[in-house]
């Protein structure tokens, strides 16, 4: 049991860096929504959109993420006690040849140094753009394998996590 809890804790750390609930007013860039590529822009996740791994095991309530066109990001995560954690760093997104899925490599610089890898897909939702997002910690190494575009969402750790690590975001319109 300790091994499972430790594994889930470390997996969460890699996923948490993309979270928050309040819009950040310190906009670094102010692009038009139509010029954004892939993950670029501001995203929000709350309620049932929060990955079950995060909400169940770590009491994450909501997430705000901003991916800038200069390949920097800031993420704010709030837990159910309204405690905020801010994550920041750089990212690289690459369009795959599978549907509209991109790969993403994230290098976190605060609050601690680390790296994560995964996939995301932006699509047209009911009220604008939505995004499916799945990443796992790659550094420090804890034995995770990233999901791949060809294996699809739910393929983290060879499918062992199923859908509990899939996050859904809604793009924030300006």
FIKOLVEX-859706 format. One record per residue (C-alpha): chain; x, y, z. Coordinates in steps of 0.1 Angstrom, whole numbers. Layout:
// FIKOLVEX-859706
ATOM   vexse      px      py      pz
ATOM       A       X       Y       Z
...
This chain:
// FIKOLVEX-859706
ATOM   vexse      px      py      pz
ATOM       A       0       0       0
ATOM       A      29      24       9
ATOM       A      43      18     -26
ATOM       A      10      27     -43
ATOM       A       5      58     -22
ATOM       A      41      69     -29
ATOM       A      37      63     -66
ATOM       A       4      82     -68
ATOM       A      20     111     -47
ATOM       A      49     114     -71
ATOM       A      26     111    -101
ATOM       A       5     139     -87
ATOM       A      35     162     -82
ATOM       A      41     161    -120
ATOM       A       5     167    -128
ATOM       A      -1     195    -103
ATOM       A      21     220    -120
ATOM       A      -7     226    -144
ATOM       A     -34     237    -120
ATOM       A     -54     266    -104
ATOM       A     -88     281    -100
ATOM       A     -85     319    -103
ATOM       A     -76     338    -134
ATOM       A     -41     353    -132
ATOM       A     -43     391    -140
ATOM       A      -5     393    -146
ATOM       A      -8     385    -184
ATOM       A      27     382    -199
ATOM       A      13     383    -234
ATOM       A     -21     393    -248
ATOM       A     -25     372    -280
ATOM       A     -58     370    -299
ATOM       A     -74     337    -293
ATOM       A     -73     330    -331
ATOM       A     -35     332    -332
ATOM       A     -29     307    -305
ATOM       A     -14     273    -314
ATOM       A     -20     241    -295
ATOM       A     -19     246    -258
ATOM       A     -12     283    -259
ATOM       A     -36     304    -240
ATOM       A     -54     303    -207
ATOM       A     -72     273    -194
ATOM       A     -94     264    -164
ATOM       A    -105     231    -148
ATOM       A    -128     225    -120
ATOM       A    -153     199    -107
ATOM       A    -156     167    -126
ATOM       A    -131     181    -152
ATOM       A    -103     177    -126
ATOM       A     -84     144    -131
ATOM       A     -98     118    -106
ATOM       A     -62     112     -95
ATOM       A     -58     148     -84
ATOM       A     -93     153     -69
ATOM       A     -95     120     -51
ATOM       A     -59     116     -37
ATOM       A     -48     152     -34
ATOM       A     -80     171     -29
ATOM       A     -74     194     -59
ATOM       A    -104     216     -64
ATOM       A     -95     237     -94
ATOM       A     -67     246    -118
ATOM       A     -58     276    -138
ATOM       A     -30     273    -165
ATOM       A     -15     299    -188
ATOM       A       7     287    -216
ATOM       A      25     317    -232
ATOM       A      36     319    -269
ATOM       A      72     323    -256
ATOM       A      70     287    -243
ATOM       A      67     297    -206
ATOM       A      38     287    -184
ATOM       A      23     294    -150
ATOM       A      -1     271    -133
ATOM       A     -21     278    -101
ATOM       A     -37     249     -82
ATOM       A     -62     252     -54
ATOM       A     -71     224     -31
ATOM       A    -104     220     -13
ATOM       A     -90     240      17
ATOM       A     -84     269      -8
ATOM       A     -46     265      -5
ATOM       A     -29     277     -37
ATOM       A       3     263     -52
ATOM       A      19     280     -81
ATOM       A      40     262    -107
ATOM       A      61     277    -135
ATOM       A      86     268    -161
ATOM       A      89     262    -198
ATOM       A      73     238    -223
ATOM       A      77     225    -258
ATOM       A      47     212    -278
ATOM       A      50     192    -309
ATOM       A      21     183    -333
ATOM       A      19     145    -338
ATOM       A       7     127    -369
ATOM       A     -21     112    -349
ATOM       A     -54     132    -352
ATOM       A     -51     165    -335
ATOM       A     -29     152    -306
ATOM       A       3     171    -295
ATOM       A      31     158    -273
ATOM       A      43     181    -246
ATOM       A      75     183    -226
ATOM       A      75     204    -195
ATOM       A     104     217    -175
ATOM       A      93     230    -142
ATOM       A     114     255    -124
ATOM       A      92     264     -94
ATOM       A      83     255     -67
ATOM       A     108     227     -74
ATOM       A     128     215    -104
ATOM       A     113     186    -124
ATOM       A     101     175    -158
ATOM       A      70     159    -172
ATOM       A      59     145    -205
ATOM       A      26     137    -220
ATOM       A       0     145    -246
ATOM       A     -29     169    -251
ATOM       A     -56     176    -276
ATOM       A     -75     208    -282
ATOM       A    -110     205    -297
ATOM       A    -141     225    -302
ATOM       A    -164     220    -272
ATOM       A    -200     232    -265
ATOM       A    -190     268    -255
ATOM       A    -155     272    -271
ATOM       A    -123     253    -270
ATOM       A    -117     224    -247
ATOM       A     -86     204    -240
ATOM       A     -78     168    -228
ATOM       A     -44     167    -211
ATOM       A     -24     138    -197
ATOM       A      12     140    -183
ATOM       A      34     120    -160
ATOM       A      66     129    -141
ATOM       A      97     120    -160
ATOM       A     124     137    -138
ATOM       A     132     129    -112
ATOM       A     126      94    -126
ATOM       A     101      73    -107
ATOM       A      94      47    -134
ATOM       A      66      64    -153
ATOM       A      61      61    -190
ATOM       A      44      90    -208
ATOM       A      12      85    -228
ATOM       A      17      85    -266
ATOM       A      -4      99    -294
ATOM       A      -7      65    -311
ATOM       A     -18      47    -278
ATOM       A     -41      76    -270
ATOM       A     -54      91    -237
ATOM       A     -52      67    -208
ATOM       A     -19      52    -220
ATOM       A       3      65    -192
ATOM       A      24      37    -177
ATOM       A      13      14    -204
ATOM       A     -24      20    -196
ATOM       A     -20      11    -159
ATOM       A     -36      44    -148
ATOM       A     -66      42    -172
ATOM       A     -85      74    -172
ATOM       A     -77      87    -137
ATOM       A     -49     109    -149
ATOM       A     -68     126    -177
ATOM       A     -75     163    -171
ATOM       A    -101     184    -190
ATOM       A     -97     221    -194
ATOM       A    -119     248    -209
ATOM       A    -101     277    -227
ATOM       A    -107     311    -210
ATOM       A    -119     337    -236
ATOM       A    -106     372    -233
